[in-house]
Amino acid sequence: MPRRVAVERDLSAIGDHLAENGLEVERVDMTNLTPSRLQGYGAVVISGQTTNFMGMEDIKTKVPVIEAAGKTADEITAMVKERLQLQD
């Protein structure tokens, strides 16, 4: 599974924390993220401010989408690593 993680641009501190923990982070604009492009990532971290991810209510993806709202950078990193099946 790819170690590459898409992180919503507004979440720069989260992206930095993930990168410091050995993950390849790409900051993305969620409005430009297509279902086919999603397949290049092991996980996607979104702010949670938009409930209609990518403008489509019925999007289906095998890529884990992690909502950052109410979580610390450590919690998000642990969730990403768990979903990517990475060991500390």
OpenMM code with the backbone's topology and positions (N, CA, C; nanometers):
from openmm import Vec3, app, unit

residues = "MET PRO ARG ARG VAL ALA VAL GLU ARG ASP LEU SER ALA ILE GLY ASP HIS LEU ALA GLU ASN GLY LEU GLU VAL GLU ARG VAL ASP MET THR ASN LEU THR PRO SER ARG LEU GLN GLY TYR GLY ALA VAL VAL ILE SER GLY GLN THR THR ASN PHE MET GLY MET GLU ASP ILE LYS THR LYS VAL PRO VAL ILE GLU ALA ALA GLY LYS THR ALA ASP GLU ILE THR ALA MET VAL LYS GLU ARG LEU GLN LEU GLN ASP".split()
positions = [
    Vec3(0.0854, -0.1178, 0.0000),
    Vec3(0.0000, 0.0000, 0.0000),
    Vec3(0.0898, 0.1239, 0.0000),
    Vec3(0.0536, 0.2253, -0.0779),
    Vec3(0.1376, 0.3448, -0.0853),
    Vec3(0.1512, 0.4153, 0.0497),
    Vec3(0.2706, 0.4678, 0.0752),
    Vec3(0.2954, 0.5466, 0.1959),
    Vec3(0.2634, 0.6934, 0.1696),
    Vec3(0.2163, 0.7233, 0.0510),
    Vec3(0.1846, 0.8598, 0.0125),
    Vec3(0.0480, 0.8974, 0.0686),
    Vec3(0.0423, 1.0140, 0.1320),
    Vec3(-0.0808, 1.0590, 0.1963),
    Vec3(-0.1198, 1.1954, 0.1389),
    Vec3(-0.2439, 1.2081, 0.0975),
    Vec3(-0.2970, 1.3372, 0.0523),
    Vec3(-0.3517, 1.4093, 0.1750),
    Vec3(-0.3110, 1.5348, 0.1904),
    Vec3(-0.3560, 1.6146, 0.3046),
    Vec3(-0.4143, 1.7450, 0.2511),
    Vec3(-0.5334, 1.7775, 0.2950),
    Vec3(-0.5979, 1.9014, 0.2539),
    Vec3(-0.5068, 2.0199, 0.2845),
    Vec3(-0.4949, 2.1122, 0.1900),
    Vec3(-0.4015, 2.2258, 0.2021),
    Vec3(-0.4147, 2.3023, 0.3336),
    Vec3(-0.5335, 2.3149, 0.3855),
    Vec3(-0.5559, 2.3905, 0.5092),
    Vec3(-0.4952, 2.3225, 0.6313),
    Vec3(-0.4502, 2.2002, 0.6165),
    Vec3(-0.3995, 2.1225, 0.7295),
    Vec3(-0.2470, 2.1114, 0.7245),
    Vec3(-0.1785, 2.2231, 0.7063),
    Vec3(-0.0338, 2.2193, 0.6885),
    Vec3(0.0394, 2.1630, 0.8098),
    Vec3(-0.0064, 2.1936, 0.9306),
    Vec3(0.0599, 2.1405, 1.0506),
    Vec3(0.0457, 1.9883, 1.0571),
    Vec3(-0.0685, 1.9374, 1.0174),
    Vec3(-0.0896, 1.7924, 1.0140),
    Vec3(0.0020, 1.7300, 0.9086),
    Vec3(0.0094, 1.7922, 0.7930),
    Vec3(0.0967, 1.7422, 0.6870),
    Vec3(0.2418, 1.7396, 0.7315),
    Vec3(0.2854, 1.8451, 0.7991),
    Vec3(0.4229, 1.8504, 0.8497),
    Vec3(0.4484, 1.7374, 0.9489),
    Vec3(0.3529, 1.7133, 1.0372),
    Vec3(0.3672, 1.6093, 1.1388),
    Vec3(0.3748, 1.4712, 1.0735),
    Vec3(0.2925, 1.4469, 0.9743),
    Vec3(0.2963, 1.3193, 0.9037),
    Vec3(0.4311, 1.3000, 0.8345),
    Vec3(0.4815, 1.4067, 0.7706),
    Vec3(0.6109, 1.3988, 0.7025),
    Vec3(0.7236, 1.3715, 0.8018),
    Vec3(0.7173, 1.4343, 0.9187),
    Vec3(0.8184, 1.4119, 1.0228),
    Vec3(0.8162, 1.2683, 1.0735),
    Vec3(0.7045, 1.2002, 1.0506),
    Vec3(0.6903, 1.0611, 1.0937),
    Vec3(0.7099, 0.9625, 0.9787),
    Vec3(0.7787, 1.0066, 0.8742),
    Vec3(0.8204, 0.9165, 0.7672),
    Vec3(0.7238, 0.8925, 0.6545),
    Vec3(0.6178, 0.9707, 0.6462),
    Vec3(0.5218, 0.9523, 0.5373),
    Vec3(0.5461, 1.0543, 0.4276),
    Vec3(0.5159, 1.0162, 0.3059),
    Vec3(0.5270, 1.1066, 0.1922),
    Vec3(0.3947, 1.1833, 0.1828),
    Vec3(0.4004, 1.3137, 0.2020),
    Vec3(0.2801, 1.3955, 0.2096),
    Vec3(0.2678, 1.4833, 0.0863),
    Vec3(0.1487, 1.4862, 0.0303),
    Vec3(0.1188, 1.5789, -0.0781),
    Vec3(-0.0007, 1.6631, -0.0350),
    Vec3(0.0196, 1.7931, -0.0330),
    Vec3(-0.0900, 1.8837, 0.0021),
    Vec3(-0.1755, 1.9038, -0.1225),
    Vec3(-0.3046, 1.8824, -0.1068),
    Vec3(-0.3931, 1.8840, -0.2225),
    Vec3(-0.5138, 1.9752, -0.1988),
    Vec3(-0.5674, 2.0207, -0.3085),
    Vec3(-0.6934, 2.0951, -0.3081),
    Vec3(-0.8017, 1.9916, -0.3347),
    Vec3(-0.8874, 1.9703, -0.2398),
    Vec3(-0.9867, 1.8640, -0.2503),
    Vec3(-1.0791, 1.8802, -0.3703),
    Vec3(-1.0988, 2.0004, -0.4182),
    Vec3(-1.1873, 2.0196, -0.5333),
    Vec3(-1.1243, 1.9662, -0.6617),
    Vec3(-0.9910, 1.9487, -0.6635),
    Vec3(-0.9225, 1.8983, -0.7823),
    Vec3(-0.8836, 1.7513, -0.7708),
    Vec3(-0.9267, 1.6862, -0.6670),
    Vec3(-0.8886, 1.5469, -0.6438),
    Vec3(-0.9950, 1.4551, -0.7036),
    Vec3(-0.9580, 1.3851, -0.8102),
    Vec3(-1.0515, 1.2967, -0.8792),
    Vec3(-1.0436, 1.1550, -0.8228),
    Vec3(-1.1477, 1.0752, -0.8431),
    Vec3(-1.1434, 0.9368, -0.7943),
    Vec3(-1.0235, 0.8586, -0.8481),
    Vec3(-0.9865, 0.8791, -0.9733),
    Vec3(-0.8720, 0.8058, -1.0277),
    Vec3(-0.7410, 0.8522, -0.9633),
    Vec3(-0.7305, 0.9786, -0.9317),
    Vec3(-0.6100, 1.0309, -0.8668),
    Vec3(-0.5999, 0.9829, -0.7220),
    Vec3(-0.7128, 0.9585, -0.6598),
    Vec3(-0.7152, 0.9080, -0.5226),
    Vec3(-0.6398, 0.7767, -0.5085),
    Vec3(-0.6414, 0.6959, -0.6123),
    Vec3(-0.5812, 0.5634, -0.6049),
    Vec3(-0.4299, 0.5682, -0.5859),
    Vec3(-0.3677, 0.6846, -0.6051),
    Vec3(-0.2247, 0.6979, -0.5851),
    Vec3(-0.1865, 0.7219, -0.4403),
    Vec3(-0.2853, 0.7267, -0.3521),
    Vec3(-0.2591, 0.7563, -0.2110),
    Vec3(-0.2971, 0.6383, -0.1234),
    Vec3(-0.2262, 0.6276, -0.0097),
    Vec3(-0.2604, 0.5258, 0.0883),
    Vec3(-0.3688, 0.5718, 0.1824),
    Vec3(-0.3834, 0.7062, 0.1951),
    Vec3(-0.4863, 0.7654, 0.2814),
    Vec3(-0.5037, 0.9118, 0.2417),
    Vec3(-0.6179, 0.9664, 0.2803),
    Vec3(-0.6484, 1.1074, 0.2561),
    Vec3(-0.6929, 1.1675, 0.3886),
    Vec3(-0.6351, 1.2834, 0.4235),
    Vec3(-0.6731, 1.3522, 0.5468),
    Vec3(-0.7440, 1.4809, 0.5080),
    Vec3(-0.8684, 1.4947, 0.5551),
    Vec3(-0.9484, 1.6126, 0.5246),
    Vec3(-0.9804, 1.6875, 0.6540),
    Vec3(-1.0148, 1.8153, 0.6388),
    Vec3(-1.0437, 1.8976, 0.7568),
    Vec3(-1.1750, 1.8597, 0.8227),
    Vec3(-1.2684, 1.8133, 0.7443),
    Vec3(-1.3999, 1.7802, 0.7984),
    Vec3(-1.4955, 1.8974, 0.7897),
    Vec3(-1.4484, 2.0095, 0.7370),
    Vec3(-1.5349, 2.1261, 0.7245),
    Vec3(-1.6330, 2.1106, 0.6097),
    Vec3(-1.5964, 2.0273, 0.5139),
    Vec3(-1.6889, 2.0003, 0.4041),
    Vec3(-1.7363, 1.8571, 0.4163),
    Vec3(-1.8642, 1.8395, 0.4319),
    Vec3(-1.9180, 1.7047, 0.4459),
    Vec3(-1.9373, 1.6383, 0.3110),
    Vec3(-1.9405, 1.7158, 0.2037),
    Vec3(-1.9601, 1.6631, 0.0702),
    Vec3(-1.8226, 1.6529, 0.0038),
    Vec3(-1.7463, 1.5496, 0.0394),
    Vec3(-1.6103, 1.5287, -0.0072),
    Vec3(-1.6039, 1.5253, -0.1593),
    Vec3(-1.5214, 1.6083, -0.2177),
    Vec3(-1.4988, 1.6187, -0.3611),
    Vec3(-1.6241, 1.6582, -0.4388),
    Vec3(-1.7226, 1.7148, -0.3722),
    Vec3(-1.8419, 1.7584, -0.4430),
    Vec3(-1.9338, 1.6456, -0.4836),
    Vec3(-1.9067, 1.5255, -0.4334),
    Vec3(-1.9879, 1.4103, -0.4704),
    Vec3(-2.0297, 1.3366, -0.3446),
    Vec3(-2.1566, 1.3272, -0.3229),
    Vec3(-2.2060, 1.2594, -0.2035),
    Vec3(-2.1878, 1.1087, -0.2121),
    Vec3(-2.1821, 1.0542, -0.3328),
    Vec3(-2.1806, 0.9094, -0.3482),
    Vec3(-2.0454, 0.8536, -0.3893),
    Vec3(-1.9377, 0.9277, -0.3648),
    Vec3(-1.8054, 0.8793, -0.4052),
    Vec3(-1.7702, 0.7512, -0.3299),
    Vec3(-1.7149, 0.6573, -0.4030),
    Vec3(-1.6723, 0.5319, -0.3426),
    Vec3(-1.5240, 0.5176, -0.3687),
    Vec3(-1.4505, 0.4878, -0.2637),
    Vec3(-1.3074, 0.4693, -0.2765),
    Vec3(-1.2595, 0.3688, -0.1738),
    Vec3(-1.1545, 0.2972, -0.2078),
    Vec3(-1.0943, 0.2045, -0.1139),
    Vec3(-0.9896, 0.2755, -0.0286),
    Vec3(-0.9590, 0.3982, -0.0633),
    Vec3(-0.8594, 0.4759, 0.0096),
    Vec3(-0.9232, 0.5295, 0.1375),
    Vec3(-0.8607, 0.5056, 0.2530),
    Vec3(-0.9166, 0.5565, 0.3782),
    Vec3(-0.9173, 0.7096, 0.3803),
    Vec3(-1.0298, 0.7658, 0.4185),
    Vec3(-1.0437, 0.9104, 0.4332),
    Vec3(-1.0541, 0.9378, 0.5829),
    Vec3(-0.9603, 1.0187, 0.6335),
    Vec3(-0.9541, 1.0489, 0.7761),
    Vec3(-0.9922, 1.1944, 0.7974),
    Vec3(-1.0942, 1.2155, 0.8783),
    Vec3(-1.1391, 1.3509, 0.9100),
    Vec3(-1.0588, 1.4022, 1.0296),
    Vec3(-0.9949, 1.5180, 1.0125),
    Vec3(-0.9057, 1.5726, 1.1151),
    Vec3(-0.9779, 1.6484, 1.2262),
    Vec3(-1.1007, 1.6866, 1.2042),
    Vec3(-1.1739, 1.7689, 1.3015),
    Vec3(-1.1746, 1.7043, 1.4393),
    Vec3(-1.1267, 1.7793, 1.5394),
    Vec3(-1.1296, 1.7343, 1.6775),
    Vec3(-1.0194, 1.6370, 1.7160),
    Vec3(-0.9234, 1.6142, 1.6257),
    Vec3(-0.8155, 1.5202, 1.6544),
    Vec3(-0.6810, 1.5925, 1.6581),
    Vec3(-0.5883, 1.5399, 1.7379),
    Vec3(-0.4537, 1.5968, 1.7425),
    Vec3(-0.3712, 1.5399, 1.6273),
    Vec3(-0.2574, 1.6036, 1.6023),
    Vec3(-0.1665, 1.5555, 1.4978),
    Vec3(-0.1198, 1.4138, 1.5293),
    Vec3(-0.0931, 1.3846, 1.6563),
    Vec3(-0.0515, 1.2497, 1.6961),
    Vec3(-0.1612, 1.1472, 1.6700),
    Vec3(-0.2850, 1.1833, 1.7005),
    Vec3(-0.3971, 1.0912, 1.6770),
    Vec3(-0.4130, 1.0626, 1.5276),
    Vec3(-0.4019, 1.1660, 1.4455),
    Vec3(-0.4171, 1.1495, 1.3006),
    Vec3(-0.3034, 1.0639, 1.2456),
    Vec3(-0.1812, 1.0899, 1.2923),
    Vec3(-0.0662, 1.0105, 1.2479),
    Vec3(-0.0858, 0.8638, 1.2840),
    Vec3(-0.1318, 0.8367, 1.4045),
    Vec3(-0.1569, 0.6982, 1.4467),
    Vec3(-0.2643, 0.6339, 1.3590),
    Vec3(-0.3689, 0.7095, 1.3268),
    Vec3(-0.4764, 0.6562, 1.2425),
    Vec3(-0.4253, 0.6247, 1.1025),
    Vec3(-0.3449, 0.7149, 1.0469),
    Vec3(-0.2903, 0.6932, 0.9125),
    Vec3(-0.2009, 0.5700, 0.9133),
    Vec3(-0.1113, 0.5610, 1.0111),
    Vec3(-0.0206, 0.4464, 1.0173),
    Vec3(-0.0974, 0.3154, 1.0356),
    Vec3(-0.2026, 0.3196, 1.1150),
    Vec3(-0.2852, 0.1994, 1.1343),
    Vec3(-0.3481, 0.1571, 1.0032),
    Vec3(-0.4029, 0.2507, 0.9308),
    Vec3(-0.4698, 0.2185, 0.8047),
    Vec3(-0.3702, 0.1739, 0.6984),
    Vec3(-0.2470, 0.2261, 0.7060),
    Vec3(-0.1440, 0.1853, 0.6100),
    Vec3(-0.0696, 0.0605, 0.6583),
    Vec3(-0.1068, 0.0139, 0.7769),
    Vec3(-0.0462, -0.1032, 0.8389),
    Vec3(0.1037, -0.0864, 0.8559),
    Vec3(0.1425, 0.0312, 0.9074),
    Vec3(0.2833, 0.0607, 0.9341),
    Vec3(0.3107, 0.0434, 1.0817),
    Vec3(0.4272, -0.0023, 1.1129),
    Vec3(0.4689, -0.0180, 1.2518),
    Vec3(0.5529, 0.1036, 1.2918),
    Vec3(0.5470, 0.1415, 1.4179),
    Vec3(0.6317, 0.2504, 1.4677),
    Vec3(0.7751, 0.2050, 1.4796),
] * unit.nanometer
topology = app.Topology()
chain = topology.addChain("A")
for resn in residues:
    res = topology.addResidue(resn, chain)
    for name in ("N", "CA", "C"):
        topology.addAtom(name, app.Element.getBySymbol(name[0]), res)
